[in-house]
Amino acid sequence: MTREDGTPRLTPGVYLLTRDASPQFGNPILVRVIRELLDRHPPHGWTWIDCYQLDRHGDATQKRQLFVMPQGLRPVNVAPVPYAARRHPPRRRPARACR
């Protein structure tokens, strides 16, 4: 699907945003796009998205509205990491010698 200006529409999903999406992403971020905001009228080749920024586990950390170039968004597959797998085993302290 495309807009009147020929720019592709975004579908909900997980994307990597880099400088290709916007100069503001010098440090790439991972987002889950909820929807494209069609009621705004950005310049040719740009769009607004409603999304959640994701952490390294794929959990949403912040809701954002971003101004991006759709061609610069890279779709990615993020497998969910179960909470149990995220915990590190407890540290064992070496036994103290009794004096």
C-alpha positions as a Markdown table, in Angstrom:
| # | Residue | x | y | z |
|---|---|---|---|---|
| 1 | Met | 0.0 | 0.0 | 0.0 |
| 2 | Thr | 1.2 | 3.5 | -0.8 |
| 3 | Arg | 0.1 | 7.1 | -0.1 |
| 4 | Glu | -0.9 | 9.6 | -2.7 |
| 5 | Asp | 2.8 | 10.8 | -2.9 |
| 6 | Gly | 4.0 | 7.2 | -3.6 |
| 7 | Thr | 5.5 | 6.8 | -0.1 |
| 8 | Pro | 4.8 | 3.3 | 1.3 |
| 9 | Arg | 2.5 | 3.0 | 4.3 |
| 10 | Leu | 3.8 | 1.3 | 7.4 |
| 11 | Thr | 2.3 | -1.7 | 8.9 |
| 12 | Pro | 2.4 | -2.5 | 12.7 |
| 13 | Gly | 5.5 | -4.4 | 13.7 |
| 14 | Val | 9.0 | -4.2 | 15.1 |
| 15 | Tyr | 11.5 | -2.0 | 13.3 |
| 16 | Leu | 15.1 | -0.8 | 13.7 |
| 17 | Leu | 15.4 | 2.9 | 13.3 |
| 18 | Thr | 18.8 | 4.2 | 12.1 |
| 19 | Arg | 20.0 | 7.4 | 10.4 |
| 20 | Asp | 18.3 | 6.1 | 7.2 |
| 21 | Ala | 14.9 | 6.7 | 9.0 |
| 22 | Ser | 15.9 | 10.1 | 10.4 |
| 23 | Pro | 19.1 | 12.0 | 11.4 |
| 24 | Gln | 17.9 | 11.9 | 15.0 |
| 25 | Phe | 18.8 | 8.2 | 15.2 |
| 26 | Gly | 22.6 | 8.4 | 15.3 |
| 27 | Asn | 22.2 | 5.7 | 17.9 |
| 28 | Pro | 19.8 | 3.1 | 16.5 |
| 29 | Ile | 16.7 | 2.3 | 18.4 |
| 30 | Leu | 14.2 | -0.6 | 18.3 |
| 31 | Val | 10.5 | 0.3 | 18.1 |
| 32 | Arg | 7.2 | -1.5 | 17.9 |
| 33 | Val | 5.0 | 0.6 | 15.5 |
| 34 | Ile | 1.4 | 0.7 | 16.7 |
| 35 | Arg | 0.1 | 2.8 | 13.8 |
| 36 | Glu | 0.9 | 5.4 | 11.2 |
| 37 | Leu | -0.6 | 8.8 | 12.1 |
| 38 | Leu | -2.5 | 9.6 | 8.9 |
| 39 | Asp | -4.2 | 12.7 | 10.1 |
| 40 | Arg | -0.9 | 14.7 | 9.9 |
| 41 | His | 0.4 | 16.0 | 6.6 |
| 42 | Pro | 4.2 | 15.7 | 6.6 |
| 43 | Pro | 6.5 | 16.6 | 3.7 |
| 44 | His | 6.9 | 14.3 | 0.8 |
| 45 | Gly | 8.7 | 11.0 | 1.8 |
| 46 | Trp | 8.1 | 11.4 | 5.6 |
| 47 | Thr | 5.5 | 10.2 | 8.0 |
| 48 | Trp | 4.5 | 10.3 | 11.7 |
| 49 | Ile | 4.3 | 7.0 | 13.7 |
| 50 | Asp | 2.9 | 6.1 | 17.1 |
| 51 | Cys | 5.2 | 3.5 | 18.6 |
| 52 | Tyr | 6.8 | 2.1 | 21.7 |
| 53 | Gln | 10.6 | 2.1 | 22.1 |
| 54 | Leu | 11.9 | -1.3 | 23.1 |
| 55 | Asp | 14.7 | -2.4 | 25.4 |
| 56 | Arg | 17.1 | -5.3 | 24.7 |
| 57 | His | 14.5 | -7.8 | 25.9 |
| 58 | Gly | 11.8 | -6.5 | 23.5 |
| 59 | Asp | 9.8 | -4.9 | 26.3 |
| 60 | Ala | 8.3 | -1.5 | 25.8 |
| 61 | Thr | 10.0 | 1.2 | 27.8 |
| 62 | Gln | 8.5 | 4.4 | 26.4 |
| 63 | Lys | 5.6 | 5.5 | 24.2 |
| 64 | Arg | 6.7 | 7.9 | 21.4 |
| 65 | Gln | 5.5 | 9.7 | 18.3 |
| 66 | Leu | 8.2 | 9.9 | 15.7 |
| 67 | Phe | 8.8 | 11.7 | 12.5 |
| 68 | Val | 10.5 | 9.3 | 10.1 |
| 69 | Met | 11.2 | 8.3 | 6.5 |
| 70 | Pro | 9.3 | 5.0 | 5.9 |
| 71 | Gln | 12.0 | 3.7 | 3.5 |
| 72 | Gly | 14.5 | 3.9 | 6.3 |
| 73 | Leu | 12.7 | 1.6 | 8.8 |
| 74 | Arg | 14.1 | -1.9 | 8.8 |
| 75 | Pro | 11.7 | -4.7 | 9.9 |
| 76 | Val | 13.2 | -7.1 | 12.4 |
| 77 | Asn | 12.0 | -10.2 | 14.2 |
| 78 | Val | 12.3 | -10.0 | 17.9 |
| 79 | Ala | 11.7 | -13.2 | 19.9 |
| 80 | Pro | 10.3 | -12.6 | 23.3 |
| 81 | Val | 12.7 | -13.4 | 26.2 |
| 82 | Pro | 10.9 | -15.1 | 29.1 |
| 83 | Tyr | 11.3 | -13.4 | 32.4 |
| 84 | Ala | 12.9 | -16.5 | 33.9 |
| 85 | Ala | 15.6 | -16.4 | 31.3 |
| 86 | Arg | 16.5 | -12.8 | 32.1 |
| 87 | Arg | 17.5 | -13.3 | 35.7 |
| 88 | His | 21.1 | -14.1 | 36.4 |
| 89 | Pro | 21.7 | -16.9 | 38.8 |
| 90 | Pro | 22.4 | -15.7 | 42.4 |
| 91 | Arg | 26.1 | -15.0 | 43.1 |
| 92 | Arg | 27.7 | -17.4 | 45.5 |
| 93 | Arg | 30.0 | -15.9 | 48.0 |
| 94 | Pro | 33.1 | -17.8 | 48.9 |
| 95 | Ala | 32.8 | -19.4 | 52.3 |
| 96 | Arg | 34.5 | -17.4 | 55.0 |
| 97 | Ala | 37.2 | -19.0 | 57.1 |
| 98 | Cys | 36.4 | -19.0 | 60.8 |
| 99 | Arg | 39.0 | -17.5 | 63.0 |
